[in-house]
Structure formats: C-alpha cells, structure tokens
C-alpha cells in the first residue's frame, strides 16, 4: 500500500474534502498539521515545489497537489493505481 501524507490546517474545507475522498477509498494516511508560518508548512511548500496552500498531498513521496488535483486524478481513473502501489 502507498504511503500517503496530507498537510492540513484547521477550518480548511479543501482539507476536509481531500480527507473524505481518501477515507472513501479506505486508505490510511498521515495527517500533518501545517498552519501558516509553521515549520511543517515550510516543509510542505518545499516538497511541493512552491505551492503555498493546503492541503498538499504526497503519495509515496510524490507531490500530487491539492484537493482538486486529487479529485481530478480520481475522475481520470489514475488515483487507484497510485494508492495500490
């Protein structure tokens, strides 16, 4: 099973939507609390190639983007193969 990491912050509807999609897929993920100005947020920005918003989602260390990107992968049928890796 793939290692999934998701950087989130409080009161983020996009974070909730991304986590709900992963929950529906039945996969485990590591949730990393990353509010603005935190070291975790700086790590997310660095790992994602400069994206400053949350959520930032990584599957097996590869940046896949945010909530909309995750949903687009799912609609295109490309998410399940990444999750099964």
HELIX and SHEET records of a PDB file:
HELIX    1   1 UNK A   13  UNK A   25  1                                  13    
HELIX    2   2 UNK A   39  UNK A   47  1                                   9    
HELIX    3   3 UNK A   67  UNK A   75  1                                   9    
HELIX    4   4 UNK A   79  UNK A   84  1                                   6    
SHEET    1   A 4 UNK A  30  UNK A  33  0                                        
SHEET    2   A 4 UNK A   4  UNK A   8  1                                        
SHEET    3   A 4 UNK A  56  UNK A  59 -1                                        
SHEET    4   A 4 UNK A  62  UNK A  65 -1                                        
END                                                                             
